C-alpha cells in the first residue's frame, strides 16, 4: 500500500462528490437564470452598422471608467462583411468623444481602408490586435488599455487568485504574458501575445495592462471591466490580509469551476454588459451613434 496515492485518490473522490453535490443543488433551484438572446442579422451591412455603434459605445464606457491614458488603449471589432479587416479607434481621438463615424477600418497589412476624418492608426493597436484576430477566428472583439488597477496588478507578474464570485469568470481562463519590451511596435511581439493568450478570454500583460477578448463587443467590454475590478479587489484583499499576518481565502476548484459555468460564459459576459450599454446610451442620448 502507498499512502500518498491513497490520499490523492480520496481527495479526488471527495472533490468529485462535492462538485456533483453542488451541481445537483443548482438543478433543484426554484428559479432558473434566464437571459435575453443576442440580436441576429441576415444582412451583414446592417450588422456592421449596428456593431460600429456598439464599438463606439464601448469607448464611451471605457472613457467613463477612466481607462484612457493619453492616447493609449484600443478596442477592435472584426468586420462582419470583410472578416479579414477590423474597426478600431483612430489614434488620438478621446474615448469619451468617440462616435461610430469616427471609427476606422484596417486591413491585415495595416492599411486604413475607410473611416472618419482622423485616419491615424496606432501602430501598437495594429500589432497586437491583428495578431489576435488572425490567431482567433472566434474573436469578434479585443480590448486593451492601461486601467489603473489592471496595470498595478500586472506589475506583480502573477495570475489572479480566485477569491470572489466575480473572479470565477476567469477561472482557468486567463494567462500572464511575462514580458515587457516597451510599446508593442514589432510584429513578433504581437504574435507572442496572441500565442500566450491561446484560447483564453484574458491576459495580464506584465508591467503593461489588461487584454480581453470575446465573441461580442459587449462580452469583451464586460470582461475588461470585471477583470480590472477583480485586480482591484485582490490588491485590497492581499494588503488587508498581509496587514493581519494572514492570507486570503481561496475558492476551491470545484466551486470555482461550477460558478464559471454561470458567470464565465460568452453569453453571461454579453448579458452582464447590458446595463453598462443602457446607461451610456441614456447618459449620451445616443450621441455615439452619429
C-alpha positions in Angstrom: 0.0 0.0 0.0 1.2 3.5 -0.8 -0.4 6.1 1.5 0.3 9.1 -0.8 -1.6 7.5 -3.7 -4.5 6.6 -1.4 -4.6 10.2 -0.1 -4.7 11.6 -3.6 -7.4 9.2 -4.6 -9.5 10.1 -1.6 -9.1 13.8 -2.3 -10.1 13.3 -5.9 -13.2 11.3 -5.0 -14.1 13.9 -2.4 -13.7 16.8 -4.9 -15.9 14.9 -7.5 -18.5 14.2 -4.9 -18.5 17.9 -3.8 -18.9 19.0 -7.5 -21.8 16.6 -8.1 -23.5 17.8 -4.9 -23.2 21.4 -6.0 -24.4 20.6 -9.5 -27.4 18.8 -8.1 -28.3 21.8 -5.8 -28.1 24.0 -8.9 -30.5 21.8 -10.8 -33.0 21.9 -7.9 -33.0 25.7 -7.8 -36.6 27.0 -7.8 -35.7 30.0 -10.0 -33.5 29.5 -13.1 -31.2 32.1 -14.6 -32.8 33.5 -17.8 -31.1 35.9 -20.2 -32.0 37.8 -23.4 -30.8 36.5 -26.7 -28.2 38.4 -28.8 -29.6 40.1 -31.9 -29.1 38.1 -35.2 -28.7 39.8 -38.6 -29.4 38.4 -42.0 -27.9 41.5 -43.7 -24.1 41.8 -43.0 -24.1 45.5 -43.9 -26.8 46.2 -41.3 -24.9 44.1 -38.8 -21.8 46.2 -39.5 -23.6 49.4 -38.7 -25.1 48.0 -35.5 -21.7 46.7 -34.3 -20.0 50.0 -35.1 -22.5 51.7 -32.8 -21.7 49.1 -30.1 -18.0 49.7 -30.5 -18.4 53.4 -30.2 -20.5 52.9 -27.0 -17.7 50.6 -25.7 -15.2 53.5 -26.0 -17.7 55.8 -24.1 -17.8 53.2 -21.3 -14.0 53.0 -21.2 -13.8 56.8 -21.0 -16.4 56.9 -18.2 -14.4 54.3 -16.2 -11.2 56.2 -16.7 -9.5 53.6 -18.8 -7.9 56.2 -21.0 -4.3 57.3 -20.5 -3.3 59.9 -23.1 -3.5 58.2 -26.5 -3.0 54.7 -25.2 -5.7 52.0 -25.4 -7.7 50.4 -28.2 -10.7 48.2 -28.9 -11.1 46.4 -32.2 -14.1 44.8 -33.9 -13.8 42.2 -36.6 -15.8 43.4 -39.7 -18.7 41.1 -40.4 -18.7 42.0 -44.1 -14.9 41.5 -44.7 -13.7 39.4 -41.7 -10.0 39.9 -42.5 -10.4 43.6 -41.7 -11.3 45.2 -38.4 -12.5 48.5 -37.0 -10.5 50.4 -34.4 -10.4 53.8 -32.8 -8.4 56.5 -34.6 -5.1 57.4 -32.9 -5.6 60.5 -30.7 -9.4 60.7 -30.6 -10.7 60.7 -27.0 -12.6 57.6 -25.8 -15.3 59.9 -24.3 -15.9 61.6 -27.6 -16.0 58.6 -29.8 -18.7 58.3 -32.4 -19.4 55.4 -34.9 -18.5 57.8 -37.7 -15.0 58.3 -36.2 -14.0 54.6 -36.3 -11.5 53.5 -39.0 -11.3 50.1 -40.8 -7.9 48.5 -41.3 -6.8 45.5 -43.4 -4.4 42.8 -42.4 -1.5 44.8 -43.8 -2.2 47.9 -41.6 -3.8 50.0 -44.4 -6.7 52.2 -43.4 -9.5 51.4 -45.8 -12.2 53.8 -44.6 -13.4 55.8 -41.7 -13.6 59.2 -40.1 -11.6 62.4 -40.7 -8.8 61.3 -38.4 -7.4 58.2 -40.0 -4.2 57.9 -37.9 -3.6 54.3 -36.8 -2.0 53.4 -33.5 0.8 51.0 -34.5 0.7 49.2 -31.2 -3.0 48.6 -31.7 -2.4 47.1 -35.1 0.4 44.8 -34.0 -1.5 43.4 -31.0 -4.9 43.1 -32.5 -4.1 42.0 -36.0 -2.2 39.0 -34.4 -5.1 38.1 -32.2 -7.8 38.4 -34.9 -5.6 36.2 -37.1 -5.0 33.6 -34.5 -8.5 33.5 -33.1 -11.3 33.3 -35.7 -13.8 33.1 -32.8 -12.8 36.5 -31.5 -15.1 39.3 -32.7 -13.7 42.0 -30.4 -10.5 42.6 -28.4 -9.8 45.3 -25.9 -6.6 46.6 -24.3 -6.0 49.6 -22.2 -3.9 50.8 -19.2 -6.5 50.8 -16.4 -5.2 51.8 -13.0 -5.9 48.6 -11.1 -5.1 46.4 -14.0 -1.6 47.9 -14.5 -0.9 47.9 -10.8 -1.7 44.2 -10.6 0.2 43.4 -13.8 3.3 44.7 -12.1 3.2 41.6 -9.9 3.7 39.2 -12.9 1.2 36.7 -11.5 -2.3 35.4 -12.3 -5.4 36.3 -10.3 -6.3 34.3 -7.2 -9.9 33.1 -7.4 -11.1 34.8 -4.2 -14.5 36.2 -5.3 -17.6 35.1 -7.2 -16.8 37.6 -9.9 -13.2 36.3 -10.3 -14.6 32.9 -11.0 -15.3 34.2 -14.6 -11.6 34.0 -15.1 -11.0 30.6 -13.5 -8.6 28.7 -15.8 -9.5 31.3 -18.4 -6.7 33.9 -18.2 -2.9 34.0 -18.7 0.1 36.1 -17.8 2.3 37.5 -20.5 5.6 37.6 -18.6 7.5 40.0 -20.9 7.8 43.7 -21.3 9.7 45.2 -24.2 8.3 48.7 -24.3 5.5 49.8 -26.6 4.4 46.9 -28.9 5.7 48.0 -32.3 7.1 44.7 -33.5 5.0 42.1 -35.3 6.8 39.3 -33.5 5.7 40.5 -30.1 2.0 40.8 -31.2 2.3 37.2 -32.3 3.8 36.2 -29.0 1.0 37.9 -27.1 -1.6 36.1 -29.2 0.2 32.7 -28.7 0.3 33.3 -25.0 -3.3 34.2 -24.9 -4.2 30.9 -26.6 -7.9 30.1 -26.3 -8.4 32.2 -23.1 -10.5 35.3 -22.6 -8.0 37.5 -20.9 -4.3 38.2 -20.5 -2.4 40.2 -17.8 0.4 41.9 -19.7 3.3 42.2 -17.2 4.2 45.8 -16.4 1.7 46.9 -19.0 -2.1 46.3 -18.6 -5.1 44.2 -19.3 -6.3 42.5 -22.5 -9.7 40.8 -23.0 -11.4 39.2 -26.0 -14.8 37.9 -26.8 -17.4 36.8 -29.2 -19.2 40.2 -29.0 -18.3 43.8 -28.2 -20.4 43.6 -25.0 -18.7 40.4 -23.7 -15.3 41.8 -24.3 -16.1 45.1 -22.5 -17.6 43.3 -19.5 -14.6 41.0 -19.1 -12.3 44.1 -19.1 -14.4 45.9 -16.5 -14.7 42.8 -14.4 -11.0 41.9 -14.7 -10.0 45.4 -13.6 -12.3 45.2 -10.6 -11.0 41.8 -9.8 -7.5 43.1 -9.8 -8.6 46.0 -7.5 -10.3 43.5 -5.2 -7.2 41.3 -4.9 -4.9 44.3 -4.3 -7.1 45.4 -1.4 -7.6 41.8 -0.1 -3.9 41.0 -0.2 -3.0 44.2 1.6 -5.6 43.6 4.3 -4.6 40.0 4.8 -0.9 40.9 5.0 -1.6 43.6 7.5 -3.3 41.0 9.7 -0.5 38.5 9.2 -2.7 36.1 7.2 -3.7 35.3 3.7 -6.9 35.5 1.6 -9.3 32.5 1.5 -9.3 31.0 -2.0 -12.4 29.4 -3.6 -11.9 25.7 -4.1 -11.5 24.4 -7.7 -14.9 22.5 -7.7 -16.8 25.6 -6.7 -14.9 27.9 -9.0 -15.4 25.6 -12.0 -19.2 25.3 -11.2 -19.5 29.1 -10.8 -17.6 29.7 -14.0 -20.4 27.9 -15.9 -22.8 30.6 -14.7 -20.7 33.8 -14.8 -17.9 33.0 -17.2 -19.6 32.0 -20.5 -19.7 34.3 -23.6 -23.5 34.7 -23.2 -23.1 35.6 -19.5 -20.5 38.2 -20.5 -22.7 39.7 -23.2 -25.8 39.9 -20.9 -23.8 41.2 -17.9 -22.7 44.2 -20.1 -26.2 45.2 -20.9 -26.6 47.7 -18.0 -23.4 49.4 -18.9 -24.5 50.0 -22.5 -28.0 51.0 -21.4 -26.6 53.6 -19.1 -24.1 55.0 -21.6 -26.9 55.3 -24.1 -29.1 57.3 -21.7 -26.2 59.5 -20.5 -25.0 60.4 -24.0 -28.6 60.4 -25.5 -27.2 58.2 -28.2 -24.7 60.7 -29.5 -22.1 57.9 -30.0 -24.3 56.5 -32.8 -23.7 59.5 -35.1 
